[in-house]
Amino acid sequence: MKKPTENDIETLISNPESLTDNQREWISFWIEKDSQLRQIAEWYREFYRTYQEVKAIKDKHPSPPLVIELVAADREKKPANGYVLAAQTTAIADGVYKSLKTLISEEHHTLLRVLYDCRHKTSRIHVISSYLEDDDIVLIESDEGKIFTSNPGNTIDIPESELPRNKIIGWEKCRIHIPMCRIDFYRDKHTGSVTYSFGKTIDEIGSNRINVDISDQSISVSVPVTEEKIRADKLILFTESKTLFDTVKRSFYEIPLTYLAGTRCRLFFYK
């Protein structure tokens, strides 16, 4: 009697409904009879058991959001457990800083807090989120649609002349744009050669689908065109000498090598 193939055994483990009763009996007979086939079957059982566990975890914890909407914190309402994050409190020690505003997203465990530096007449915005790395750059969109770019580390200082504190006090909501893709570029200071690595990408894009082409004059990056809700349309290029905000056209961006005056730069894409 002909032995089943490895593909037959995998089908029995992963999709038995696709087989007839006779086929299932035939494969099962040989798995019981042949020790080598039995080992193959056990390997596939363990593989698909692990696969289902990972899939269940991923389904429970979907991909990170690309844009998070925050609303003004209700200062009168206290959490049910009585616990208050330090960054949510409005009191602050006497000094040069005053607390202006706190906005939160309870669903995405993300918080934005604004302190006012009385000495320098500057508002300092802090964004705290589990979706952000310590040296990420985040885009903060005000309720009027104006976009501000943070420093690496998700903080930004905005002069009173650019954004009056009364405007911030009036914010009832804002939007935080999380990097959907980050690429780090490195330039050898002796040879000028450029290499790169991916800091992170969302699952729907994946670094294997992003094309990076490095020439003597420039770096070209192509992000795959995907469904509208996860299509990159904004970017930040952060170098040792400048930070550039730009929009993405046709999911393609080109960086002149002259921008890499130092040894490192980072490119972030956003929705």
Backbone bond lengths (Angstrom), bond angles and torsions (degrees), N, CA, C in turn:
res aa  C-N    CA-C-N  psi(-1)  N-CA   C-N-CA  omega(-1)  CA-C   N-CA-C  phi
1 M - - - 1.473 - - 1.525 108.95 -
2 K 1.338 116.11 134.56 1.466 121.84 -177.96 1.523 111.30 -64.27
3 K 1.337 115.72 137.16 1.468 120.56 177.55 1.529 110.41 -79.20
4 P 1.319 117.39 147.46 1.473 119.96 173.96 1.524 110.23 -71.33
5 T 1.315 116.18 153.53 1.465 121.33 177.23 1.528 109.71 -85.21
6 E 1.342 115.23 171.16 1.473 119.69 176.50 1.527 110.38 -61.91
7 N 1.323 116.51 -35.85 1.466 120.47 178.33 1.530 110.96 -64.39
8 D 1.354 116.56 -38.01 1.471 120.40 176.95 1.528 110.58 -61.41
9 I 1.336 115.25 -42.62 1.466 119.81 -178.76 1.521 110.36 -66.30
10 E 1.334 117.43 -43.55 1.462 119.92 178.66 1.522 110.90 -60.65
11 T 1.337 117.12 -40.47 1.464 120.65 179.76 1.528 110.68 -63.08
12 L 1.317 116.88 -40.19 1.463 120.28 178.07 1.522 111.26 -61.01
13 I 1.341 117.27 -38.81 1.465 121.80 -177.96 1.526 111.10 -77.04
14 S 1.334 116.82 -43.61 1.467 120.18 -171.12 1.524 113.53 -90.88
15 N 1.337 117.35 -31.29 1.463 119.52 -174.88 1.529 110.50 -148.44
16 P 1.315 118.10 64.46 1.482 120.83 -175.32 1.528 112.89 -63.21
17 E 1.349 116.98 -24.79 1.460 119.70 -178.56 1.522 112.36 -65.31
18 S 1.339 116.51 -20.68 1.466 119.96 -179.09 1.529 112.53 -79.09
19 L 1.346 117.66 -6.96 1.458 122.54 -178.85 1.528 110.89 -103.76
20 T 1.320 115.27 154.88 1.462 119.82 174.85 1.524 109.08 -79.04
21 D 1.316 116.61 167.11 1.473 120.61 178.26 1.517 110.92 -59.82
22 N 1.333 116.83 -40.51 1.470 120.66 -179.54 1.522 111.16 -65.83
23 Q 1.344 116.77 -39.16 1.464 119.86 179.34 1.520 110.82 -66.36
24 R 1.325 117.52 -41.79 1.476 120.31 179.65 1.528 110.29 -63.82
25 E 1.333 116.92 -41.50 1.466 120.90 179.73 1.529 110.72 -65.36
26 W 1.333 116.28 -40.80 1.473 121.35 -179.71 1.525 111.26 -63.73
27 I 1.336 117.31 -46.47 1.472 120.47 -179.12 1.523 110.12 -67.61
28 S 1.324 117.32 -42.65 1.468 121.20 -179.76 1.531 111.08 -63.12
29 F 1.332 116.38 -38.36 1.472 121.11 178.15 1.523 110.28 -58.57
30 W 1.339 116.77 -47.24 1.453 120.47 -177.11 1.527 112.47 -71.51
31 I 1.328 117.38 -32.72 1.462 119.87 176.71 1.521 110.46 -62.72
32 E 1.340 115.76 -39.81 1.470 120.16 179.26 1.518 111.26 -72.21
33 K 1.343 116.83 -33.84 1.466 121.88 -174.41 1.521 112.75 -81.72
34 D 1.348 117.16 -36.08 1.464 121.23 -170.89 1.527 110.25 -109.76
35 S 1.326 118.14 121.42 1.468 122.09 -175.60 1.530 111.89 -65.63
36 Q 1.347 116.85 -36.12 1.467 119.80 179.39 1.531 111.04 -66.15
37 L 1.324 116.20 -43.67 1.465 119.74 177.83 1.525 110.56 -67.18
38 R 1.331 116.18 -32.15 1.469 120.50 178.27 1.527 110.52 -64.97
39 Q 1.328 117.08 -38.13 1.467 120.77 176.93 1.526 111.33 -66.86
40 I 1.325 116.24 -39.94 1.459 119.83 177.37 1.524 110.41 -62.23
41 A 1.323 116.13 -44.27 1.467 120.63 -179.98 1.521 111.07 -62.55
42 E 1.336 116.71 -41.23 1.465 120.06 -179.78 1.524 110.68 -65.49
43 W 1.336 116.74 -36.56 1.468 120.49 178.05 1.526 110.42 -62.95
44 Y 1.336 116.51 -44.82 1.461 119.62 -179.73 1.531 111.61 -68.24
45 R 1.317 116.96 -35.80 1.472 119.04 176.59 1.521 110.84 -60.93
46 E 1.338 116.46 -44.74 1.465 120.64 179.30 1.526 111.05 -66.49
47 F 1.349 115.71 -40.05 1.461 119.96 179.50 1.525 111.08 -60.53
48 Y 1.325 117.00 -50.02 1.463 119.76 -176.37 1.530 112.10 -74.34
49 R 1.316 117.67 -24.78 1.464 120.35 173.58 1.528 109.30 -66.13
50 T 1.340 116.94 -45.24 1.464 121.17 177.09 1.519 111.29 -65.35
51 Y 1.325 116.24 -41.02 1.473 121.11 179.70 1.537 110.93 -58.81
52 Q 1.312 116.63 -44.74 1.461 120.27 -179.45 1.520 111.83 -66.47
53 E 1.346 116.49 -35.43 1.469 119.62 177.67 1.522 110.90 -65.30
54 V 1.340 116.50 -44.73 1.465 120.73 178.62 1.520 110.61 -64.45
55 K 1.313 117.33 -41.97 1.464 121.79 179.79 1.526 110.81 -62.25
56 A 1.335 115.91 -39.92 1.460 119.61 179.48 1.522 111.04 -64.96
57 I 1.340 116.94 -40.86 1.459 120.92 178.15 1.518 110.54 -64.02
58 K 1.333 116.18 -43.24 1.459 120.22 -179.34 1.527 111.51 -66.07
59 D 1.332 116.85 -38.97 1.467 120.20 178.06 1.520 110.88 -64.81
60 K 1.332 115.59 -33.51 1.458 120.21 179.61 1.516 111.02 -75.05
61 H 1.333 116.60 -33.76 1.459 122.15 179.72 1.525 108.73 -120.22
62 P 1.329 118.30 86.22 1.464 121.52 -176.40 1.523 112.00 -65.29
63 S 1.352 114.84 173.06 1.459 120.51 -179.10 1.523 111.28 -55.48
64 P 1.335 117.19 150.15 1.465 120.23 179.32 1.517 111.52 -56.71
65 P 1.325 117.34 146.02 1.471 119.51 176.49 1.515 109.91 -68.08
66 L 1.328 116.73 150.63 1.457 121.28 178.59 1.516 111.30 -90.75
67 V 1.325 116.16 -31.45 1.463 121.69 177.55 1.527 107.52 -133.87
68 I 1.329 115.78 127.99 1.461 121.15 -179.60 1.527 108.99 -114.26
69 E 1.314 116.37 127.68 1.465 119.85 177.07 1.528 109.31 -95.10
70 L 1.329 115.31 127.52 1.459 121.82 178.30 1.518 109.34 -110.05
71 V 1.312 115.95 148.81 1.461 120.75 177.81 1.526 108.73 -122.91
72 A 1.318 115.18 157.00 1.467 120.18 -179.21 1.519 110.07 -58.65
73 A 1.323 116.02 134.19 1.457 121.00 -179.76 1.515 110.28 -69.45
74 D 1.335 116.42 138.98 1.453 122.06 176.59 1.518 108.04 -83.21
75 R 1.298 115.72 104.62 1.467 119.49 -174.36 1.519 113.19 -70.42
76 E 1.320 116.21 -17.66 1.462 118.49 -179.85 1.520 111.52 -86.67
77 K 1.349 116.21 -22.62 1.453 120.52 -175.45 1.522 110.23 -91.32
78 K 1.320 117.03 128.93 1.455 121.50 179.21 1.529 109.29 -105.81
79 P 1.329 117.26 144.95 1.459 119.92 177.69 1.521 111.18 -57.22
80 A 1.347 116.23 151.29 1.455 121.28 -176.53 1.520 112.12 -60.01
81 N 1.315 116.56 -33.40 1.467 119.05 -178.60 1.525 113.06 -86.98
82 G 1.345 116.18 1.43 1.451 120.03 176.91 1.503 114.33 77.95
83 Y 1.339 117.01 1.03 1.462 120.74 -177.28 1.525 109.65 -89.88
84 V 1.305 117.74 133.05 1.457 122.67 179.94 1.521 108.71 -124.97
85 L 1.320 116.52 126.10 1.459 119.24 176.05 1.521 109.82 -63.20
86 A 1.315 116.33 143.71 1.465 119.43 179.15 1.520 110.89 -57.63
87 A 1.318 116.66 -37.62 1.460 119.88 -177.78 1.519 112.58 -73.13
88 Q 1.360 118.22 -9.79 1.453 120.71 179.41 1.529 112.14 -91.48
89 T 1.316 116.82 -15.67 1.451 118.81 -177.36 1.514 110.65 -72.86
90 T 1.329 116.56 146.64 1.458 120.18 -178.65 1.517 111.83 -92.11
91 A 1.321 116.59 -19.75 1.464 119.12 179.97 1.521 109.82 -73.84
92 I 1.309 116.08 146.16 1.467 121.03 177.86 1.524 108.13 -149.19
93 A 1.287 114.53 145.39 1.463 118.55 -176.71 1.526 110.84 -59.57
94 D 1.338 115.24 148.32 1.462 119.26 178.20 1.521 109.68 -57.50
95 G 1.310 115.97 137.17 1.454 120.73 -179.31 1.502 109.63 165.23
96 V 1.321 115.80 -153.60 1.465 119.60 -175.47 1.517 112.16 -82.75
97 Y 1.351 118.38 -15.32 1.455 120.61 -176.94 1.528 112.56 -100.89
98 K 1.333 115.66 142.02 1.460 122.83 173.33 1.512 108.53 -128.32
99 S 1.324 116.06 140.47 1.456 120.12 179.00 1.526 109.71 -78.13
100 L 1.344 116.49 126.04 1.460 120.69 -179.19 1.526 113.31 -100.06
101 K 1.322 116.37 -47.55 1.460 119.06 -170.30 1.520 111.06 -158.54
102 T 1.335 115.53 146.78 1.458 121.90 171.95 1.518 108.52 -132.20
103 L 1.327 115.92 128.80 1.461 121.74 176.18 1.522 108.37 -124.44
104 I 1.315 117.38 144.80 1.462 120.51 -173.70 1.529 111.17 -139.66
105 S 1.330 114.40 157.69 1.457 122.90 165.64 1.517 106.32 -126.39
106 E 1.318 116.79 104.44 1.462 119.62 -179.90 1.522 110.84 -66.64
107 E 1.339 116.19 -35.33 1.465 120.37 -178.75 1.527 111.63 -60.82
108 H 1.339 116.42 -40.83 1.456 120.29 -175.76 1.534 112.89 -108.17
109 H 1.333 116.86 12.55 1.464 121.31 175.26 1.527 111.33 49.38
110 T 1.312 114.95 49.69 1.460 121.65 -178.57 1.517 109.30 -126.47
111 L 1.329 115.41 140.97 1.459 120.64 -173.94 1.520 110.20 -137.46
112 L 1.317 116.00 141.37 1.469 121.96 173.52 1.513 107.80 -124.62
113 R 1.325 115.45 130.00 1.455 119.70 178.78 1.514 109.59 -128.74
114 V 1.327 116.40 139.62 1.459 121.59 -179.13 1.524 109.37 -118.61
115 L 1.335 115.42 125.74 1.460 122.26 173.88 1.525 108.19 -112.62
116 Y 1.329 115.86 146.46 1.467 119.88 179.10 1.519 109.33 -108.09
117 D 1.333 115.39 125.58 1.464 122.54 177.41 1.526 107.55 -88.87
118 C 1.334 116.08 102.32 1.466 120.96 -175.91 1.531 111.49 -65.48
119 R 1.311 116.49 -31.53 1.463 120.08 -176.42 1.526 111.15 -70.14
120 H 1.349 116.11 -43.34 1.460 119.61 -176.37 1.526 112.93 -103.40
121 K 1.342 116.44 2.74 1.473 121.82 179.98 1.532 110.60 51.90
122 T 1.328 113.14 54.84 1.462 120.93 -177.12 1.524 109.79 -135.68
123 S 1.325 115.67 139.83 1.469 120.93 174.59 1.521 109.07 -95.61
124 R 1.309 116.49 127.94 1.473 121.24 177.28 1.524 109.01 -105.96
125 I 1.327 115.56 120.78 1.462 121.93 -179.81 1.524 109.19 -103.73
126 H 1.332 115.87 129.42 1.460 122.49 175.21 1.521 108.31 -114.71
127 V 1.342 116.96 134.41 1.467 121.57 173.66 1.523 107.86 -116.21
128 I 1.309 115.77 127.45 1.465 121.83 179.87 1.526 107.64 -120.24
129 S 1.333 116.95 121.70 1.458 120.44 -178.85 1.521 109.83 -157.60
130 S 1.320 116.32 142.41 1.465 120.60 177.63 1.521 111.46 -71.36
131 Y 1.327 117.36 -11.55 1.463 121.06 -179.96 1.528 112.30 -86.62
132 L 1.315 117.60 -2.40 1.457 121.30 -175.61 1.526 111.52 -113.02
133 E 1.333 115.54 139.94 1.459 120.57 172.70 1.531 109.17 -80.64
134 D 1.333 116.14 162.92 1.462 120.35 -176.09 1.520 112.91 -61.85
135 D 1.346 117.61 -29.61 1.460 119.61 -178.35 1.526 112.52 -113.15
136 D 1.332 116.99 21.95 1.465 120.45 175.28 1.520 110.92 -69.89
137 I 1.321 114.70 164.29 1.464 122.18 169.63 1.519 107.17 -116.15
138 V 1.310 116.64 130.41 1.460 121.70 -177.22 1.522 109.46 -114.66
139 L 1.330 116.48 149.27 1.459 121.71 173.86 1.524 108.84 -101.10
140 I 1.325 115.63 129.57 1.464 121.88 -179.67 1.523 107.63 -110.71
141 E 1.320 116.37 119.33 1.467 121.57 -178.62 1.526 109.05 -107.85
142 S 1.322 116.76 118.60 1.465 120.91 -178.28 1.523 110.05 -70.91
143 D 1.335 116.06 169.33 1.464 119.75 179.97 1.525 111.77 -67.92
144 E 1.332 116.73 -9.81 1.469 121.16 175.62 1.524 111.96 -97.03
145 G 1.337 117.09 0.63 1.455 121.44 176.95 1.511 115.38 90.96
146 K 1.337 118.55 3.30 1.458 120.80 178.07 1.521 109.34 -80.67
147 I 1.341 117.00 136.85 1.461 121.47 -176.28 1.519 110.96 -107.07
148 F 1.334 115.48 131.84 1.456 123.12 176.96 1.523 108.98 -116.60
149 T 1.332 115.70 142.38 1.464 121.81 -178.25 1.515 109.85 -103.80
150 S 1.318 116.47 126.80 1.463 119.54 179.53 1.517 110.85 -78.58
151 N 1.315 115.32 170.63 1.456 122.03 168.30 1.524 107.99 -83.32
152 P 1.342 119.14 164.77 1.464 119.36 170.08 1.528 109.11 -55.77
153 G 1.303 116.27 128.85 1.454 120.08 -174.84 1.515 112.46 106.78
154 N 1.362 116.78 -0.23 1.457 122.31 170.66 1.525 114.56 67.47
155 T 1.331 116.19 36.56 1.459 122.04 171.60 1.524 108.59 -126.66
156 I 1.325 115.82 156.55 1.457 120.09 177.91 1.518 109.36 -151.35
157 D 1.321 116.49 138.70 1.460 122.81 174.75 1.525 108.46 -106.05
158 I 1.332 116.74 122.96 1.464 121.28 -177.37 1.523 109.15 -120.48
159 P 1.338 118.30 120.04 1.467 120.88 179.84 1.526 111.63 -62.20
160 E 1.320 115.30 149.84 1.465 121.88 176.83 1.522 111.46 -54.81
161 S 1.344 116.97 -35.23 1.461 120.79 -178.63 1.531 112.33 -66.62
162 E 1.329 116.34 -25.98 1.467 120.48 -179.88 1.520 112.06 -90.38
163 L 1.324 116.29 -38.54 1.460 120.94 179.27 1.529 108.68 -143.08
164 P 1.341 117.38 97.83 1.468 120.70 -178.29 1.530 111.22 -58.78
165 R 1.320 116.18 142.57 1.464 119.78 -177.50 1.514 112.10 -62.53
166 N 1.339 117.74 -29.16 1.464 119.66 178.12 1.529 111.39 -63.50
167 K 1.336 115.87 -31.69 1.459 119.98 176.03 1.525 110.63 -64.46
168 I 1.343 115.07 -44.36 1.463 119.71 -179.08 1.525 110.54 -65.21
169 I 1.321 116.49 -42.25 1.463 120.61 179.00 1.528 110.49 -57.78
170 G 1.336 116.05 -31.65 1.465 120.55 -178.59 1.516 114.51 -82.72
171 W 1.344 117.99 -5.74 1.465 119.59 179.87 1.531 110.46 -62.02
172 E 1.316 116.18 127.04 1.459 120.96 172.86 1.520 111.31 -102.66
173 K 1.330 115.83 -18.20 1.464 120.31 177.09 1.525 108.69 -159.21
174 C 1.317 116.21 164.66 1.460 122.43 172.68 1.518 107.13 -157.39
175 R 1.320 115.33 170.62 1.466 120.70 -178.96 1.527 109.37 -124.78
176 I 1.316 115.81 137.68 1.453 122.34 177.72 1.523 108.10 -110.58
177 H 1.331 116.74 122.86 1.456 122.03 178.46 1.527 108.83 -95.69
178 I 1.328 116.59 115.12 1.456 123.53 -178.30 1.531 109.62 -87.48
179 P 1.341 119.63 137.50 1.468 119.44 176.83 1.524 111.29 -57.51
180 M 1.337 116.47 127.41 1.457 120.45 176.56 1.528 111.18 -92.50
181 C 1.321 115.52 -15.90 1.460 120.92 177.53 1.522 107.90 -157.07
182 R 1.322 115.89 140.51 1.467 121.55 176.74 1.519 109.06 -135.66
183 I 1.340 116.34 131.49 1.463 121.56 177.50 1.524 108.13 -125.83
184 D 1.317 116.98 129.01 1.458 122.89 177.30 1.528 108.98 -102.32
185 F 1.340 115.74 126.20 1.466 121.58 178.50 1.530 109.57 -108.86
186 Y 1.343 116.28 141.58 1.456 122.30 -178.86 1.533 108.46 -127.67
187 R 1.320 116.17 132.79 1.464 120.21 179.26 1.524 109.71 -118.84
188 D 1.311 115.62 124.18 1.465 121.07 179.21 1.528 108.66 -68.85
189 K 1.325 117.60 121.83 1.464 121.32 -175.51 1.524 112.77 -70.19
190 H 1.332 116.50 -15.34 1.466 119.63 179.89 1.533 111.68 -94.78
191 T 1.315 117.21 -45.94 1.468 120.89 -176.04 1.525 113.31 -97.93
192 G 1.355 116.89 -22.03 1.460 120.30 -177.52 1.516 113.57 83.01
193 S 1.332 118.32 -2.88 1.462 121.03 -179.06 1.530 110.08 -69.31
194 V 1.335 115.23 147.32 1.469 121.71 -175.63 1.525 110.06 -116.80
195 T 1.313 115.81 131.73 1.459 122.21 172.18 1.523 108.17 -123.94
196 Y 1.328 116.74 171.15 1.463 119.11 -177.90 1.527 110.43 -151.77
197 S 1.324 114.61 163.07 1.465 121.55 174.18 1.517 107.93 -147.03
198 F 1.322 115.99 154.18 1.457 120.99 178.72 1.524 109.57 -91.59
199 G 1.347 115.11 124.85 1.451 119.20 175.03 1.510 110.42 -74.36
200 K 1.347 116.45 -48.37 1.457 121.23 177.25 1.521 108.28 -168.08
201 T 1.320 115.54 155.62 1.454 122.48 170.74 1.523 107.40 -145.49
202 I 1.317 117.08 152.60 1.460 119.09 176.92 1.525 108.68 -73.62
203 D 1.322 115.99 155.69 1.461 121.02 -174.19 1.522 112.56 -59.00
204 E 1.348 116.61 -35.35 1.461 120.12 -174.53 1.533 112.32 -67.96
205 I 1.338 116.95 -19.44 1.467 120.02 178.28 1.524 109.57 -103.02
206 G 1.311 116.92 -60.12 1.457 120.92 179.08 1.518 112.29 74.28
207 S 1.340 116.51 136.93 1.462 120.92 -176.50 1.524 112.19 -63.92
208 N 1.344 117.39 -25.55 1.464 119.56 -179.36 1.528 112.38 -70.27
209 R 1.332 117.66 -11.58 1.459 120.78 179.81 1.531 112.25 -104.29
210 I 1.319 117.20 1.43 1.465 121.21 179.30 1.520 109.23 -99.29
211 N 1.314 116.02 125.95 1.456 120.91 -177.76 1.527 110.38 -98.81
212 V 1.336 116.65 124.51 1.463 123.04 177.49 1.516 108.16 -118.80
213 D 1.325 116.13 121.57 1.463 121.58 -179.29 1.532 108.63 -120.50
214 I 1.329 117.07 122.22 1.466 122.46 -177.36 1.526 109.04 -111.38
215 S 1.330 116.35 121.62 1.467 121.30 177.25 1.525 109.44 -116.77
216 D 1.324 116.78 -174.82 1.461 120.82 179.06 1.526 112.24 -69.93
217 Q 1.335 116.74 -20.75 1.458 121.30 -174.74 1.522 114.40 -107.98
218 S 1.322 116.86 -28.66 1.467 118.34 -171.61 1.521 112.46 -157.85
219 I 1.332 113.85 171.98 1.466 122.36 172.98 1.527 106.66 -118.73
220 S 1.322 117.01 126.42 1.460 121.68 178.36 1.521 109.23 -110.96
221 V 1.325 115.67 132.27 1.464 121.26 -179.88 1.520 108.52 -124.48
222 S 1.329 116.35 126.08 1.459 121.80 177.27 1.519 109.14 -116.77
223 V 1.321 115.77 120.29 1.455 121.64 175.98 1.522 107.42 -98.07
224 P 1.338 119.58 132.76 1.456 120.47 -176.09 1.521 112.34 -60.21
225 V 1.322 115.77 142.94 1.464 120.72 176.27 1.523 107.63 -74.94
226 T 1.304 115.59 123.07 1.461 121.09 -178.15 1.516 108.82 -123.86
227 E 1.317 115.30 -173.39 1.455 118.49 177.66 1.527 110.39 -60.57
228 E 1.311 115.24 152.53 1.463 121.47 -169.85 1.523 113.14 -54.79
229 K 1.322 117.97 -37.96 1.462 120.29 -173.49 1.519 113.50 -68.14
230 I 1.350 118.32 -16.73 1.462 119.96 177.79 1.527 111.02 -125.79
231 R 1.328 116.88 27.60 1.458 120.45 179.64 1.532 110.07 -88.83
232 A 1.336 116.87 127.92 1.467 121.01 179.35 1.518 109.84 -68.75
233 D 1.342 117.19 130.76 1.462 119.54 176.74 1.527 112.91 -134.63
234 K 1.345 117.25 2.73 1.458 121.58 176.84 1.529 108.16 -137.48
235 L 1.321 115.94 156.65 1.459 118.76 176.69 1.524 110.65 -152.57
236 I 1.309 114.22 159.09 1.460 122.84 172.55 1.522 107.89 -127.54
237 L 1.328 115.96 129.03 1.456 121.53 171.01 1.523 107.24 -108.58
238 F 1.321 115.92 115.51 1.466 121.39 -178.04 1.521 108.93 -110.61
239 T 1.334 116.47 117.83 1.459 121.28 178.03 1.524 108.88 -119.19
240 E 1.321 116.51 -179.69 1.462 120.44 -179.16 1.523 112.12 -72.82
241 S 1.336 116.66 -12.43 1.469 119.43 -178.41 1.520 114.69 -119.36
242 K 1.346 117.84 -15.24 1.461 119.00 -176.05 1.518 111.09 -157.53
243 T 1.342 114.86 160.63 1.452 122.43 171.95 1.522 107.58 -124.75
244 L 1.325 116.41 121.53 1.461 121.06 -177.33 1.521 110.68 -113.96
245 F 1.329 116.26 130.37 1.462 122.08 172.43 1.524 107.96 -103.20
246 D 1.323 117.64 134.87 1.459 120.35 -179.03 1.525 109.06 -149.46
247 T 1.321 115.70 164.45 1.456 121.27 173.80 1.520 109.17 -99.38
248 V 1.321 115.88 154.47 1.455 121.22 -177.67 1.518 108.88 -100.68
249 K 1.324 116.53 126.28 1.456 121.81 177.60 1.532 108.77 -113.57
250 R 1.306 115.50 129.44 1.469 122.15 178.48 1.535 111.05 57.37
251 S 1.329 116.08 29.56 1.473 121.29 176.40 1.523 112.95 53.96
252 F 1.327 116.20 33.80 1.461 121.32 -177.31 1.526 108.72 -136.69
253 Y 1.346 116.35 139.83 1.462 120.09 178.01 1.527 109.13 -144.54
254 E 1.339 115.14 140.66 1.457 120.82 -179.16 1.528 109.73 -121.74
255 I 1.331 116.20 131.23 1.460 122.50 -179.40 1.523 109.02 -111.67
256 P 1.325 119.43 115.55 1.472 120.00 174.48 1.527 109.78 -62.71
257 L 1.312 117.44 137.57 1.463 120.28 -179.03 1.525 112.07 -63.26
258 T 1.327 116.96 -20.58 1.465 119.67 177.35 1.521 111.50 -63.43
259 Y 1.368 116.88 -21.08 1.463 120.28 177.85 1.525 111.19 -69.50
260 L 1.334 117.36 -23.34 1.463 121.19 -178.69 1.521 109.55 -88.76
261 A 1.320 115.31 66.40 1.458 120.04 -179.53 1.524 111.26 -67.91
262 G 1.338 115.95 -29.37 1.458 120.33 178.93 1.514 111.04 -100.62
263 T 1.313 115.45 -152.41 1.464 119.82 -176.33 1.520 112.75 -102.51
264 R 1.342 117.14 -5.43 1.465 117.89 -175.41 1.518 110.85 -150.80
265 C 1.329 115.76 144.44 1.457 120.84 169.49 1.519 108.58 -147.71
266 R 1.335 115.99 162.64 1.460 121.00 -179.21 1.518 109.32 -129.24
267 L 1.327 115.23 142.85 1.451 121.32 178.35 1.519 108.19 -121.36
268 F 1.338 116.42 124.73 1.453 122.42 179.83 1.527 109.57 -116.64
269 F 1.328 117.24 136.37 1.464 122.06 173.15 1.524 109.34 -110.69
270 Y 1.339 115.43 145.56 1.461 121.54 -178.07 1.528 110.64 -137.89
271 K 1.311 114.50 158.87 1.458 120.92 170.24 1.514 108.08 -84.87
